[in-house]
Amino acid sequence: MTSGDPEASREYPSRPIVAVGAVVWKGGKVLLIRRGKEPRRGRWSIPGGAQETGETLAAALQREVREETGIEVEVTGLLDALDSIVRDDAGRARYHYTLVDFTAEWRSGEARAGADAMDSGWFTPAEAANMDLWDETLRVIRLAESRRA
């Protein structure tokens, strides 16, 4: 890390950053947030973020969902692990995250945009499919949906 600011080290990191994502269900709807930070700022996504040192994946997921949306969730299963690598024009990895995605169930609270989110809302999987989601986000939502059936 070249700076005391943890956000500064997320751009052009020296190694991948472990992050979690949650396909959160409330009935038949999925929670999505509009990202407030890069990468993919302004695009809809599942809530999540970087794991902190000393924090389990499940605890990171619950914290990130709480910070971004104000709701409490129960983690119900592991979905997938994938890479999110955003390269600059020279081909260097500007952002590199190892994403560990889970499924979770809403337990309490009203969804609202919090830290790192511009907006939030509940959407059916069909509605989510018509939004400008990253292909991998849509894939994990469909995977989560198939495992609920």
DSSP file with accessible surface (Angstrom, degrees, kcal/mol):
  #  RESIDUE AA STRUCTURE BP1 BP2  ACC     N-H-->O    O-->H-N    N-H-->O    O-->H-N    TCO  KAPPA ALPHA  PHI   PSI    X-CA   Y-CA   Z-CA
    1    1 A M              0   0  162      0, 0.0     8,-0.0     0, 0.0     3,-0.0   0.000 360.0 360.0 360.0 130.9    0.0    0.0    0.0
    2    2 A T        +     0   0  145      3,-0.1     2,-0.3     1,-0.0     6,-0.0   0.553 360.0  38.7 -95.8  -8.0    1.5    3.3   -1.0
    3    3 A S  S    S-     0   0   49      2,-0.2     6,-0.1     1,-0.1    -1,-0.0  -0.945  74.2-124.2-139.0 159.8   -0.9    5.5    1.0
    4    4 A G  S    S+     0   0   82     -2,-0.3     3,-0.1     4,-0.0    -1,-0.1   0.604  91.5  91.8 -76.7 -10.2   -2.6    5.5    4.4
    5    5 A D    >>  -     0   0   80      1,-0.2     4,-1.0     2,-0.0     3,-0.6  -0.762  65.7-158.2 -89.3 113.2   -5.9    5.9    2.5
    6    6 A P  T 34 S+     0   0   74      0, 0.0     4,-0.3     0, 0.0     3,-0.2   0.828  92.1  58.1 -63.3 -28.5   -7.4    2.5    1.8
    7    7 A E  T >4 S+     0   0   72      1,-0.2     3,-1.4     2,-0.2     4,-0.5   0.883  99.3  59.0 -66.4 -35.7   -9.5    3.9   -1.1
    8    8 A A  G X4 S+     0   0   48     -3,-0.6     3,-0.8     1,-0.3    -1,-0.2   0.850 100.2  56.1 -63.1 -33.6   -6.3    5.1   -2.9
    9    9 A S  G 3< S+     0   0   30     -4,-1.0    -1,-0.3     1,-0.2     5,-0.2   0.564  90.0  75.3 -78.9  -5.8   -4.9    1.6   -3.0
   10   10 A R  G <  S+     0   0   55     -3,-1.4     2,-0.5    -4,-0.3    86,-0.4   0.779  83.9  72.0 -77.4 -25.0   -7.9    0.2   -4.9
   11   11 A E  S <  S-     0   0   75     -3,-0.8    84,-0.2    -4,-0.5    83,-0.1  -0.803 119.4  -3.3 -92.6 129.9   -6.9    1.8   -8.1
   12   12 A Y  S    S-     0   0   91     82,-3.7    -1,-0.3    -2,-0.5    83,-0.1   0.946  93.0-164.9  53.0  56.4   -3.8    0.0   -9.7
   13   13 A P        -     0   0   28      0, 0.0    -1,-0.1     0, 0.0    -3,-0.1  -0.282  28.0-129.8 -70.4 156.8   -3.5   -2.3   -6.7
   14   14 A S  S    S+     0   0  112     -5,-0.2    -4,-0.1     1,-0.1    -2,-0.0   0.664  92.9   7.2 -78.7 -16.2   -0.4   -4.4   -6.1
   15   15 A R  S    S-     0   0  185     81,-0.1    81,-0.2     0, 0.0    -1,-0.1  -0.967  99.4 -72.7-155.1 163.0   -2.6   -7.5   -5.8
   16   16 A P        -     0   0   56      0, 0.0     2,-0.5     0, 0.0    81,-0.2  -0.236  44.2-130.8 -60.2 149.3   -6.2   -8.4   -6.2
   17   17 A I  E     -a   97   0A  32     79,-2.3    81,-2.6    -7,-0.1     2,-0.4  -0.888  16.3-129.6-102.2 128.8   -8.7   -7.2   -3.6
   18   18 A V  E     +a   98   0A  60     -2,-0.5    33,-2.3    79,-0.2     2,-0.3  -0.660  37.0 170.2 -79.2 129.1  -11.1   -9.7   -2.0
   19   19 A A  E     -aB  99  50A   4     79,-2.8    81,-2.6    -2,-0.4     2,-0.3  -0.946  22.5-139.7-137.7 158.7  -14.6   -8.5   -2.1
   20   20 A V  E     -aB 100  49A   4     29,-2.8    29,-1.4    -2,-0.3     2,-0.3  -0.844  10.9-166.3-117.9 154.4  -18.1   -9.9   -1.5
   21   21 A G  E     -aB 101  48A   5     79,-1.8    81,-2.7    -2,-0.3     2,-0.5  -0.981   8.3-147.6-138.3 152.0  -21.4   -9.5   -3.2
   22   22 A A  E     -a  102   0A   0     25,-2.5     2,-1.0    -2,-0.3    81,-0.2  -0.976  13.5-158.4-128.7 124.6  -24.9  -10.5   -2.2
   23   23 A V  E     -a  103   0A   0     79,-2.8    81,-2.4    -2,-0.5     2,-0.5  -0.876  33.3-165.3 -90.3  98.6  -27.9  -11.6   -4.2
   24   24 A V  E     -a  104   0A   0     -2,-1.0     7,-2.1     7,-0.4     2,-0.4  -0.814   3.5-156.3 -96.0 128.9  -30.4  -10.5   -1.5
   25   25 A W  E     +aC 105  30A   3     79,-2.6    81,-2.9    -2,-0.5     2,-0.4  -0.821  20.4 176.3-106.7 140.4  -34.0  -11.8   -1.7
   26   26 A K  E >  S- C   0  29A  70      3,-2.3     3,-1.7    -2,-0.4     2,-0.3  -0.892  77.5 -49.8-136.0 101.2  -37.2  -10.4   -0.3
   27   27 A G  T 3  S-     0   0   54     -2,-0.4    79,-0.1     1,-0.2    -1,-0.0  -0.502 122.4 -22.8  65.6-128.4  -40.0  -12.6   -1.5
   28   28 A G  T 3  S+     0   0   50     -2,-0.3     2,-0.3    -3,-0.1    -1,-0.2   0.221 120.2  94.1 -97.5  14.5  -39.4  -12.9   -5.3
   29   29 A K  E <   -C   26   0A  89     -3,-1.7    -3,-2.3    95,-0.2     2,-0.4  -0.829  62.0-141.7-114.0 152.7  -37.4   -9.7   -5.6
   30   30 A V  E     -CD  25 123A   0     93,-3.8    93,-2.6    -2,-0.3     2,-0.4  -0.860  20.3-121.8-110.8 140.6  -33.7   -9.0   -5.6
   31   31 A L  E     + D   0 122A   0     -7,-2.1    -7,-0.4    -2,-0.4     2,-0.3  -0.686  34.0 179.6 -82.9 126.3  -32.0   -6.0   -4.0
   32   32 A L  E     - D   0 121A   0     89,-2.8    89,-2.1    -2,-0.4     2,-0.3  -0.944  10.6-160.2-124.8 150.5  -29.9   -3.9   -6.4
   33   33 A I  E     -ED  45 120A   0     12,-3.1    12,-2.5    -2,-0.3     2,-0.7  -0.923  22.3-124.7-123.4 151.9  -27.9   -0.7   -5.8
   34   34 A R  E     -ED  44 119A  84     85,-2.5    84,-3.5    -2,-0.3    85,-0.8  -0.895  42.3-116.3 -94.7 118.7  -26.7    1.9   -8.2
   35   35 A R  E     - D   0 117A  47      8,-2.8     7,-3.4    -2,-0.7    82,-0.2  -0.310  25.4-167.8 -62.8 135.1  -22.9    2.1   -7.6
   36   36 A G        +     0   0   16     80,-2.6     2,-0.3     5,-0.2    81,-0.2   0.480  69.4  44.3 -98.2  -7.7  -21.6    5.3   -6.3
   37   37 A K  S    S-     0   0   78     79,-0.5     5,-0.1     2,-0.2    81,-0.1  -0.926  91.3 -58.5-134.6 160.9  -17.9    4.5   -6.9
   38   38 A E  S    S+     0   0   89     -2,-0.3     2,-0.1     2,-0.2    -2,-0.1  -0.431  94.6  62.3 -72.6 153.7  -15.7    3.1   -9.5
   39   39 A P  S    S-     0   0    4      0, 0.0    -2,-0.2     0, 0.0    -4,-0.0   0.611 133.2  -3.1 -79.1 159.6  -15.5    0.6  -11.0
   40   40 A R  S >  S-     0   0   52      1,-0.2     3,-2.0    -2,-0.1    -5,-0.3   0.785  85.4-173.6  66.1  32.6  -18.9    0.7  -12.7
   41   41 A R  T 3   +     0   0  142      1,-0.2    -5,-0.2    -5,-0.1    -1,-0.2  -0.300  68.9  19.5 -55.4 134.9  -20.0    3.9  -11.1
   42   42 A G  T 3  S+     0   0   22     -7,-3.4     2,-0.3     1,-0.3    -1,-0.2   0.271 100.2 112.9  87.7 -10.9  -23.6    4.7  -11.9
   43   43 A R  S <  S-     0   0   73     -3,-2.0    -8,-2.8    -9,-0.1    -1,-0.3  -0.657  72.5-107.8 -95.2 151.2  -24.5    1.2  -13.0
   44   44 A W  E     +E   34   0A  29     88,-0.3    90,-0.5    -2,-0.3     2,-0.3  -0.477  50.7 153.1 -73.2 146.4  -26.9   -1.1  -11.1
   45   45 A S  E     -E   33   0A  19    -12,-2.5   -12,-3.1    -2,-0.1     3,-0.1  -0.954  48.9 -83.5-159.3 170.7  -25.3   -4.0   -9.2
   46   46 A I        -     0   0   10     -2,-0.3   -14,-0.2   -14,-0.2   -23,-0.1  -0.576  60.1 -97.4 -78.3 150.7  -25.8   -6.3   -6.3
   47   47 A P        +     0   0    0      0, 0.0   -25,-2.5     0, 0.0     2,-0.3  -0.386  69.7 104.9 -69.2 151.9  -24.6   -4.8   -3.0
   48   48 A G  E     -B   21   0A   8     16,-0.2     2,-0.3   -27,-0.2   -27,-0.2  -0.952  30.8-179.7 163.7-176.9  -21.2   -5.6   -1.7
   49   49 A G  E     -B   20   0A  15    -29,-1.4   -29,-2.8    -2,-0.3    15,-0.1  -0.983  42.2 -29.1 173.5-171.5  -17.6   -4.5   -1.2
   50   50 A A  E     -B   19   0A   7     -2,-0.3   -31,-0.3   -31,-0.3     2,-0.2  -0.334  52.9-122.7 -71.5 140.6  -14.2   -5.2    0.1
   51   51 A Q        -     0   0   63    -33,-2.3     2,-0.3    -2,-0.1   -33,-0.2  -0.559  26.7-134.5 -75.9 141.2  -13.5   -7.6    2.9
   52   52 A E    >   -     0   0  106     -2,-0.2     3,-2.0     4,-0.2     8,-0.1  -0.705  31.3 -87.5 -97.6 153.2  -11.6   -6.0    5.8
   53   53 A T  T 3  S+     0   0  154     -2,-0.3     3,-0.1     1,-0.3    -1,-0.1  -0.331 115.6  18.2 -57.8 132.6   -8.6   -7.7    7.6
   54   54 A G  T 3  S+     0   0   88      1,-0.3     2,-0.4    -3,-0.0    -1,-0.3   0.425 100.6 117.1  85.2   2.2   -9.8  -10.0   10.4
   55   55 A E    <   -     0   0   34     -3,-2.0    -1,-0.3     4,-0.0     2,-0.1  -0.840  62.2-129.0-107.2 134.3  -13.4  -10.1    9.0
   56   56 A T     >  -     0   0   90     -2,-0.4     4,-2.6     1,-0.1     5,-0.2  -0.355  27.7-111.1 -71.6 162.3  -15.0  -13.3    7.8
   57   57 A L  H  > S+     0   0   59      1,-0.2     4,-2.5     2,-0.2     5,-0.2   0.924 119.4  49.9 -59.2 -44.5  -16.7  -13.3    4.4
   58   58 A A  H  > S+     0   0   40      1,-0.2     4,-2.5     2,-0.2    -1,-0.2   0.919 111.4  47.8 -62.9 -42.9  -20.1  -13.6    5.9
   59   59 A A  H  > S+     0   0   37      2,-0.2     4,-2.6     1,-0.2    -1,-0.2   0.901 111.3  51.4 -65.1 -39.0  -19.5  -10.7    8.3
   60   60 A A  H  X S+     0   0    0     -4,-2.6     4,-2.9     2,-0.2     5,-0.2   0.921 110.2  49.8 -62.2 -42.4  -18.1   -8.6    5.4
   61   61 A L  H  X S+     0   0    0     -4,-2.5     4,-2.5     2,-0.2     5,-0.3   0.944 112.0  46.3 -62.7 -47.5  -21.2   -9.4    3.4
   62   62 A Q  H  X S+     0   0   66     -4,-2.5     4,-2.2     1,-0.2    -2,-0.2   0.919 114.9  47.7 -62.8 -42.5  -23.6   -8.4    6.2
   63   63 A R  H  X S+     0   0   25     -4,-2.6     4,-3.0     2,-0.2     5,-0.2   0.939 112.3  48.3 -63.5 -47.9  -21.6   -5.2    6.9
   64   64 A E  H  X S+     0   0    7     -4,-2.9     4,-2.5     2,-0.2   -16,-0.2   0.917 112.3  48.1 -62.1 -43.0  -21.5   -4.1    3.3
   65   65 A V  H  X>S+     0   0    0     -4,-2.5     4,-2.4    -5,-0.2     6,-0.6   0.936 113.8  48.4 -63.0 -43.1  -25.2   -4.7    2.7
   66   66 A R  H  X5S+     0   0   99     -4,-2.2     4,-2.0    -5,-0.3    -2,-0.2   0.934 113.8  46.3 -61.5 -46.7  -26.0   -2.8    5.9
   67   67 A E  H  <5S+     0   0   78     -4,-3.0    48,-1.6     1,-0.2    -1,-0.2   0.893 119.5  39.4 -64.6 -40.0  -23.7    0.1    4.9
   68   68 A E  H  <5S+     0   0    4     -4,-2.5    46,-2.6    46,-0.2    -1,-0.2   0.759 136.7  10.8 -83.4 -25.5  -25.0    0.3    1.4
   69   69 A T  H  <5S-     0   0    0     -4,-2.4    43,-1.8    -5,-0.2    -3,-0.2   0.523  87.6-121.9-132.8 -13.1  -28.7   -0.2    2.0
   70   70 A G  S  <<S+     0   0   21     -4,-2.0    40,-0.3    -5,-0.6     2,-0.3   0.573  71.1 120.3  80.3   7.8  -29.5   -0.1    5.7
   71   71 A I        -     0   0    0     -6,-0.6     2,-0.4    38,-0.2    -1,-0.3  -0.701  58.6-130.3-107.3 161.2  -30.9   -3.6    5.8
   72   72 A E  E     -F  108   0A  69     36,-2.6    35,-2.8    -2,-0.3    36,-1.4  -0.880  28.9-173.2-105.9 138.4  -30.0   -6.7    7.8
   73   73 A V  E     -F  106   0A   7     -2,-0.4     2,-0.5    33,-0.2    33,-0.2  -0.898  24.4-134.7-130.0 160.2  -29.6  -10.0    5.9
   74   74 A E  E     -F  105   0A  91     31,-2.4    31,-2.4    -2,-0.3     2,-0.4  -0.974  28.1-130.0-111.0 123.3  -29.0  -13.7    6.7
   75   75 A V  E     +F  104   0A  37     -2,-0.5    29,-0.3    29,-0.2     3,-0.1  -0.605  30.5 175.3 -73.3 127.0  -26.4  -15.3    4.5
   76   76 A T  E     -     0   0A  66     27,-2.6     2,-0.3    -2,-0.4    28,-0.2   0.550  51.8 -17.1-115.1 -11.0  -27.9  -18.5    3.0
   77   77 A G  E     -F  103   0A  28     26,-1.4    26,-2.7     0, 0.0     2,-0.4  -0.913  58.3 -98.3 175.9 158.4  -25.3  -19.8    0.6
   78   78 A L  E     +F  102   0A 104     -2,-0.3    24,-0.3    24,-0.2     3,-0.1  -0.747  31.8 177.8 -87.0 133.6  -22.2  -19.4   -1.5
   79   79 A L  E     -     0   0A  10     22,-3.0     2,-0.3    -2,-0.4    23,-0.2   0.856  51.4 -44.5-100.3 -56.7  -22.9  -18.8   -5.2
   80   80 A D  E     -F  101   0A  53     21,-1.5    21,-3.0     2,-0.0     2,-0.4  -0.987  37.2-126.4-168.7 164.7  -19.6  -18.3   -7.1
   81   81 A A  E     +F  100   0A  60     -2,-0.3     2,-0.3    19,-0.2    19,-0.2  -0.986  38.0 161.2-124.5 137.5  -16.2  -16.7   -7.1
   82   82 A L  E     -F   99   0A  16     17,-2.5    17,-3.1    -2,-0.4     2,-0.4  -0.949  35.3-106.2-150.9 167.9  -15.1  -14.6  -10.1
   83   83 A D  E     -F   98   0A  99     -2,-0.3     2,-0.5    15,-0.2    15,-0.2  -0.832  16.9-167.6-102.0 138.7  -12.6  -12.0  -11.3
   84   84 A S  E     +F   97   0A   3     13,-2.7    13,-2.8    -2,-0.4     2,-0.5  -0.949  19.0 169.2-122.1 105.2  -13.5   -8.4  -12.0
   85   85 A I  E     -F   96   0A  62     -2,-0.5     2,-0.6    11,-0.2    11,-0.2  -0.979  14.1-171.0-121.7 119.8  -10.6   -6.8  -13.8
   86   86 A V  E     -F   95   0A  44      9,-2.4     8,-2.1    -2,-0.5     9,-1.9  -0.958  13.9-158.1-111.1 119.7  -10.9   -3.4  -15.4
   87   87 A R  E     -F   93   0A 149     -2,-0.6     6,-0.2     6,-0.3     2,-0.1  -0.708   8.9-131.1 -99.9 150.8   -8.0   -2.5  -17.6
   88   88 A D    >   -     0   0   28      4,-2.5     3,-2.0    -2,-0.3    -1,-0.1  -0.225  44.3 -84.8 -85.1-178.7   -6.8    1.0  -18.7
   89   89 A D  T 3  S+     0   0  180      1,-0.3    -1,-0.1     2,-0.1    -2,-0.0   0.762 130.4  54.7 -61.9 -24.5   -6.0    1.9  -22.2
   90   90 A A  T 3  S-     0   0   81      2,-0.1    -1,-0.3     1,-0.0    -3,-0.0   0.454 120.2-108.3 -87.3  -2.0   -2.5    0.6  -21.8
   91   91 A G  S <  S+     0   0   36     -3,-2.0     2,-0.2     1,-0.3    -2,-0.1   0.447  72.8 139.5  90.1   0.6   -3.8   -2.8  -20.7
   92   92 A R        -     0   0  145      1,-0.1    -4,-2.5    -5,-0.0     2,-1.0  -0.507  65.0-103.3 -76.9 149.1   -2.8   -2.4  -17.1
   93   93 A A  E     + F   0  87A  31     -6,-0.2    -6,-0.3     1,-0.2     3,-0.2  -0.605  40.2 176.1 -74.6 102.9   -5.2   -3.6  -14.4
   94   94 A R  E    S+     0   0A  86     -8,-2.1   -82,-3.7    -2,-1.0     2,-0.4   0.876  76.3  14.1 -74.0 -39.9   -6.7   -0.4  -13.1
   95   95 A Y  E     + F   0  86A  17     -9,-1.9    -9,-2.4   -84,-0.2     2,-0.3  -0.997  67.9 179.2-133.5 139.0   -9.0   -2.4  -10.8
   96   96 A H  E     + F   0  85A  39    -86,-0.4   -79,-2.3    -2,-0.4     2,-0.4  -0.874   8.2 170.6-145.2 109.8   -8.7   -6.0   -9.8
   97   97 A Y  E     -aF  17  84A  19    -13,-2.8   -13,-2.7    -2,-0.3     2,-0.7  -0.942  28.8-147.1-118.3 139.8  -11.2   -7.7   -7.5
   98   98 A T  E     -aF  18  83A  44    -81,-2.6   -79,-2.8    -2,-0.4     2,-0.5  -0.945  30.9-155.2 -97.6 110.9  -11.7  -11.3   -6.6
   99   99 A L  E     -aF  19  82A  28    -17,-3.1   -17,-2.5    -2,-0.7     2,-0.6  -0.802  16.0-167.6 -97.7 130.4  -15.4  -11.4   -6.0
  100  100 A V  E     -aF  20  81A  20    -81,-2.6   -79,-1.8    -2,-0.5     2,-0.4  -0.962  16.9-160.1-115.7 109.5  -17.1  -14.0   -3.7
  101  101 A D  E     +aF  21  80A   9    -21,-3.0   -22,-3.0    -2,-0.6   -21,-1.5  -0.783  11.4 180.0-101.2 138.9  -20.8  -13.9   -4.3
  102  102 A F  E     -aF  22  78A  21    -81,-2.7   -79,-2.8    -2,-0.4     2,-0.3  -0.811  25.7-123.3-125.1 164.3  -23.4  -15.2   -1.9
  103  103 A T  E     +aF  23  77A  18    -26,-2.7   -27,-2.6    -2,-0.3   -26,-1.4  -0.840  35.3 175.2-105.4 148.7  -27.2  -15.5   -1.7
  104  104 A A  E     -aF  24  75A   0    -81,-2.4   -79,-2.6    -2,-0.3     2,-0.4  -0.974  25.2-127.7-149.4 160.8  -28.9  -14.0    1.3
  105  105 A E  E     -aF  25  74A  38    -31,-2.4   -31,-2.4    -2,-0.3   -79,-0.2  -0.931  29.4-113.1-115.8 136.6  -32.4  -13.3    2.6
  106  106 A W  E     + F   0  73A  68    -81,-2.9   -33,-0.2    -2,-0.4   -79,-0.1  -0.413  36.4 171.0 -61.0 137.4  -33.7  -10.0    3.8
  107  107 A R  E     -     0   0A 126    -35,-2.8     2,-0.3     1,-0.4   -34,-0.2   0.661  56.4 -17.1-119.5 -37.6  -34.4  -10.0    7.6
  108  108 A S  E    S+ F   0  72A  56    -36,-1.4   -36,-2.6     2,-0.0    -1,-0.4  -0.988  85.0  56.8-165.3 162.6  -35.2   -6.4    8.6
  109  109 A G  S    S-     0   0   31     -2,-0.3     2,-0.5   -38,-0.2   -38,-0.2  -0.065  70.2 -85.0  97.4 161.0  -34.9   -2.7    7.6
  110  110 A E        -     0   0  146    -40,-0.3     2,-0.1    -2,-0.1    -1,-0.0  -0.930  45.4-115.5-105.4 127.2  -36.0   -0.6    4.7
  111  111 A A        +     0   0   27     -2,-0.5     2,-0.3   -41,-0.0   -41,-0.2  -0.399  48.3 154.3 -65.1 131.3  -33.7   -0.4    1.7
  112  112 A R        -     0   0  131    -43,-1.8     2,-0.4    -2,-0.1   -41,-0.1  -0.971  51.2 -89.9-151.7 154.2  -32.2    3.0    1.1
  113  113 A A        +     0   0   42     -2,-0.3   -44,-0.2     7,-0.2     2,-0.1  -0.555  56.5 160.5 -70.6 125.0  -29.1    4.2   -0.6
  114  114 A G    >   -     0   0   22    -46,-2.6     3,-1.9    -2,-0.4   -46,-0.2  -0.202  47.3  -9.5-118.2-145.6  -26.3    4.4    1.9
  115  115 A A  T 3  S+     0   0   53    -48,-1.6    -1,-0.3     1,-0.3     3,-0.1  -0.218 132.1   4.5 -56.6 137.0  -22.5    4.6    1.7
  116  116 A D  T 3  S+     0   0   47      1,-0.1   -80,-2.6   -80,-0.1   -79,-0.5   0.542 111.5 101.2  67.1   7.4  -21.1    3.9   -1.8
  117  117 A A  E <   -D   35   0A  15     -3,-1.9   -82,-0.2   -82,-0.2    -1,-0.1  -0.978  49.7-169.5-126.7 138.2  -24.6    3.7   -3.3
  118  118 A M  E    S-     0   0A  91    -84,-3.5     2,-0.3    -2,-0.4    -5,-0.2   0.685  79.0  -9.0 -91.0 -24.3  -26.5    6.3   -5.3
  119  119 A D  E     -D   34   0A  73    -85,-0.8   -85,-2.5    -7,-0.1    -1,-0.3  -0.969  60.6-160.4-163.6 163.1  -29.8    4.4   -5.2
  120  120 A S  E     +D   33   0A  16     -2,-0.3     2,-0.3   -87,-0.3   -87,-0.2  -0.983  16.5 154.1-150.3 158.6  -31.3    1.1   -4.2
  121  121 A G  E     -D   32   0A  15    -89,-2.1   -89,-2.8    -2,-0.3     2,-0.4  -0.975  40.3-101.4-175.3 165.8  -34.4   -0.9   -5.0
  122  122 A W  E     +D   31   0A  53     -2,-0.3     2,-0.3   -91,-0.2   -91,-0.2  -0.866  41.0 176.0-101.7 132.3  -36.1   -4.3   -5.2
  123  123 A F  E     -D   30   0A  43    -93,-2.6   -93,-3.8    -2,-0.4    -2,-0.0  -0.982  31.5-116.8-137.3 145.7  -36.5   -5.8   -8.6
  124  124 A T     >  -     0   0   43     -2,-0.3     4,-2.6   -95,-0.3     5,-0.2  -0.415  38.1-110.0 -70.5 157.7  -37.8   -9.1  -10.0
  125  125 A P  H  > S+     0   0   18      0, 0.0     4,-2.0     0, 0.0     5,-0.1   0.879 121.6  55.3 -57.3 -34.4  -35.2  -11.1  -11.9
  126  126 A A  H  > S+     0   0   68      2,-0.2     4,-0.7     1,-0.2    -3,-0.0   0.906 108.6  46.7 -65.5 -40.6  -37.0  -10.3  -15.1
  127  127 A E  H >4 S+     0   0   88      1,-0.2     3,-1.1     2,-0.2    -1,-0.2   0.921 110.4  53.3 -65.2 -41.9  -36.7   -6.6  -14.4
  128  128 A A  H >< S+     0   0    0     -4,-2.6     3,-1.8     1,-0.3     5,-0.3   0.875 101.1  60.6 -60.7 -36.2  -33.1   -7.0  -13.5
  129  129 A A  H 3< S+     0   0   34     -4,-2.0    -1,-0.3     1,-0.3    -2,-0.2   0.754 103.6  51.1 -64.4 -22.2  -32.5   -8.7  -16.9
  130  130 A N  T << S+     0   0  148     -3,-1.1    -1,-0.3    -4,-0.7     2,-0.2   0.338  95.5  89.8 -97.1   6.3  -33.6   -5.5  -18.6
  131  131 A M  S <  S-     0   0   41     -3,-1.8     2,-2.2    -4,-0.2   -88,-0.0  -0.600  95.3 -98.1 -98.1 163.6  -31.3   -3.2  -16.7
  132  132 A D        +     0   0  111     -2,-0.2   -88,-0.3   -87,-0.0     2,-0.3  -0.442  65.4 158.9 -81.3  68.7  -27.8   -2.3  -17.7
  133  133 A L        -     0   0   11     -2,-2.2   -88,-0.1    -5,-0.3     2,-0.1  -0.653  50.3-100.6 -92.6 149.5  -26.1   -5.0  -15.5
  134  134 A W    >>  -     0   0   52    -90,-0.5     4,-2.1    -2,-0.3     3,-0.6  -0.398  38.4-117.0 -58.2 140.6  -22.6   -6.4  -15.9
  135  135 A D  H 3> S+     0   0  132      1,-0.3     4,-2.3     2,-0.2    -1,-0.1   0.874 115.1  52.5 -53.2 -40.9  -23.0   -9.8  -17.5
  136  136 A E  H 3> S+     0   0   58      2,-0.2     4,-2.3     1,-0.2    -1,-0.3   0.854 106.2  53.9 -67.3 -33.9  -21.5  -11.5  -14.5
  137  137 A T  H <> S+     0   0    8     -3,-0.6     4,-2.0     2,-0.2    -2,-0.2   0.947 110.4  46.1 -63.8 -47.8  -24.0   -9.8  -12.1
  138  138 A L  H  X S+     0   0   27     -4,-2.1     4,-2.4     1,-0.2    -2,-0.2   0.912 110.9  54.3 -61.7 -39.5  -26.9  -11.0  -14.2
  139  139 A R  H  X S+     0   0   85     -4,-2.3     4,-2.4    -5,-0.2    -2,-0.2   0.926 109.0  46.5 -62.0 -44.1  -25.4  -14.5  -14.3
  140  140 A V  H  X S+     0   0    0     -4,-2.3     4,-2.6     2,-0.2    -1,-0.2   0.861 110.3  53.9 -71.6 -30.3  -25.1  -14.8  -10.5
  141  141 A I  H  X S+     0   0    1     -4,-2.0     4,-2.6     2,-0.2    -1,-0.2   0.943 111.1  45.9 -64.0 -45.0  -28.7  -13.5  -10.1
  142  142 A R  H  X S+     0   0  138     -4,-2.4     4,-2.5     2,-0.2    -2,-0.2   0.895 112.0  51.8 -64.1 -38.8  -29.9  -16.2  -12.4
  143  143 A L  H  X S+     0   0   40     -4,-2.4     4,-1.7    -5,-0.2    -2,-0.2   0.941 111.0  47.3 -62.1 -45.3  -27.8  -18.8  -10.6
  144  144 A A  H  X S+     0   0    1     -4,-2.6     4,-1.0     1,-0.2    -2,-0.2   0.911 111.2  51.6 -62.4 -41.6  -29.3  -17.7   -7.2
  145  145 A E  H >X S+     0   0   88     -4,-2.6     4,-1.1     1,-0.2     3,-0.8   0.918 107.9  51.6 -62.4 -43.0  -32.8  -17.8   -8.7
  146  146 A S  H 3< S+     0   0   78     -4,-2.5    -1,-0.2     1,-0.2    -2,-0.2   0.841 108.4  52.0 -65.4 -30.3  -32.2  -21.4  -10.0
  147  147 A R  H 3< S+     0   0  146     -4,-1.7    -1,-0.2     1,-0.2    -2,-0.2   0.671 106.2  54.3 -80.3 -16.6  -31.0  -22.5   -6.5
  148  148 A R  H <<        0   0  102     -4,-1.0    -1,-0.2    -3,-0.8    -2,-0.2   0.706 360.0 360.0 -83.6 -25.4  -34.1  -21.1   -4.9
  149  149 A A     <        0   0  123     -4,-1.1    -3,-0.0    -3,-0.2    -4,-0.0  -0.176 360.0 360.0 -67.5 360.0  -36.6  -23.0   -7.1
